[in-house]
Amino acid sequence: MADKPLTSRGEATKQRILDVATREFAEYGIAGARVERIVAEARTNKAQLYGYFGSKEGLFDAIFFGSLERIMNVVPIDATDLADWAVRLYDEYLRRPDLIRLATWARLERRPAGHLVDDAERMDDAKLRAISDAQAAGLVRDGDPFDLMAMVIAMSMAWSPVSNVYAATAEEPADLHEQRRTLLRDSVRRIVLP
């Protein structure tokens, strides 16, 4: 079924499954998510879900890799201004806290150590090249590009749903978010500039 072109109705069903399953996995994780709840809310059946995604794990993978692609497309890196990139990541985490929750569940339930995805599935080659090029141009301090990228991403998540101190929401006052953006921008600049 996955190899055949989908009708518009099939596309709509598949998208409903993805939308519902994103919320389900973000809230309950891989082990806690229930296919029965997903198909009921998506107004479909298990055969349809399995036809599109193969398994519950396949559905999670489709959602998780889609979330990684979304972050890359919505918040592309600008290695010449890593501070602004960190702020744009912060804003995306406010808009879509479910994306961080999905990554957290993947870390907890699948890969407690090392890279979050297999080398073949990693999507950070372009980011690492951009940081390396910015280093060569004297715009970013020396150091392992991966470690610099990891540091900036971690700083951008300081107030995200994975924070062990405080998880911000989009509903908080705008001036509070602006204070955080300013602190984040200044802090990243101090760390990454040569």
N, C-alpha and C positions, 0 to 999 in steps of 0.2 A: 504494500500500500504506500509506503514512504517513497518508492521510486516512481510511482505514477503521478502525473500532474494533478493537483487538487482542483476541484471545482471551487467556485466562490463560497459555496456552503461548507465544503470541506475545510477551506482556509479559515472561515469564521469559527468553525468548531475547534480546529487546532489552536487558533489564537485564544479562544475562551479557555481551553485547557491550560495553555501557558500562563494566562493571566491569573487564573484561580490557583494553579499549582505554585506560582511564584509566591503568592500570599501564604499558602499552606506550608511550603518549605521554609520560608522566612520565619514563620511563627513556630513551627514544630520541629524543624530539622529533617534530615533524611529518614531517620528511624521513626520519628514521631508522626510524619506526614501520613495521611491515610488516602489511598486511592479512592475509596468509597466516597469520602467527602469531596474529593476533587471532581469526580465524574458527576456527582449529584449537583454540585453548584455550577458546573460547566454545562449541565443539561446534555450529557452524553452517556456513554457506557464504557466499561473496562475494555471491551474489544477494540473500540475506536482509539482509546488512549494507547493501548499496547500496539495497535497497528501503526500509529504515528511514531511512537517513541521506544517500543520494544520492551520496556520495563520501567518500574518506578525510578530506578537509578538512571536509566537513559533519559527520562523526563527531567530529573534533577540536572543531569549534565547539560542538556539542551538549554535549560534556564540559566545555569551557572555560567556556561561559556557565552551565552547571549549577554549576560550581565557584564562580563569582562569586555566584550566587544562594545557594549553601550558606553562604558566608562571611557574607552579609548576614543570612540567617535565623538562623544559629547564633550569630553574634557581632554582634547589632544595635548600632548606635552609641548611646551615651549622651553627648551633647555636654556635659552638665553634669558629667560625670566622664570626660574623655578619657583620663586616666591609667589608669583601670580598663578602659576599652575597649582600650587598647594591651596590657594584660596579658592580657585575654581573647583578643585576636588572637594573642599569643605562644603561649598554650596551644593554640589551634586549629592553629597551624602545627606544633606538636609532635605533635598527634594526626594531622594530615593533611599531611605534608610534600609529598605529591604535588600538592596544590593550588598550592603556591608554585612547584613545578617546572613545572607546566603554564603558569602565567603567565610564567615565565622563558622557556620555549620560544616562547610567543607573542611575547614581546618580541624574542627573538633572530631568529626566523624570519619574523615578519610585520611588526612595527612597532618598528623600532629607535629611533624618536624620536616625541615627542608622546604623546597619550593611547594607552593600550593597546587601546582599542576605539573604534569610530566614535561620534560624538556621539549618534546614535540608539540605540546599544546601551549607553551608559553607564548605570550604576545608582547614581550617587552624588548625584543631585539631593536626595534626602531627607537624606543625610548633610550636604550643604552647607547646606541650610536649617536643620538642627538646630544646626550650628555657628554660623551667622549669628544664629539666635534666642538662643543662649547668649551670643554677643557683645553683642547688644542688651540682654540682661538683666544685663550686667556680669560674667558668670561666666567668660568666655574673652577673652583679650587681643585687641586689634585686629589686623587683618591679613587678607589674602585667605583666605577659608574653605577654598578648595582647597589653598592652600599649607600651611595648618595641618593639614588632613587628611592631605596627603602626608607631612608631617614626622612625624606620629604613627604612620602606617602604616610608614614607613621605620624608625622607632625600634623598633617592635614586631617587625620582621624582622631585627634586628641579629644574632640567633643562628640564623636560619632557613637553609634550604638555599641561599639566594641570597647569604648572607654571604660576603664575600671574606676574612674573618678566621677564622671558626669556625662550623660548623654543628652545632647542638645536636640531641640525640635524646631521645625520651621515656624511653629506658633509663638516662639519667644519674641520679645521686642526686637525690632530691627536695629536699634542702637546697640543692643547687646551683641548681635551678630557682627555688627561693624567693628566693635571693640575687639572681638576675637579675630576678625579678618586682619585688622591692623597689627595685632600682636603676632599672628601667624606669619604675615608677610614680612615683618621686621625680623623675626626670629629666623626664618628660612634664609633671608638675605645674609644675615650674619654668619650663618653656617656654610653657605655654598659659595659665597664670593671669595675670590682669591685673596 
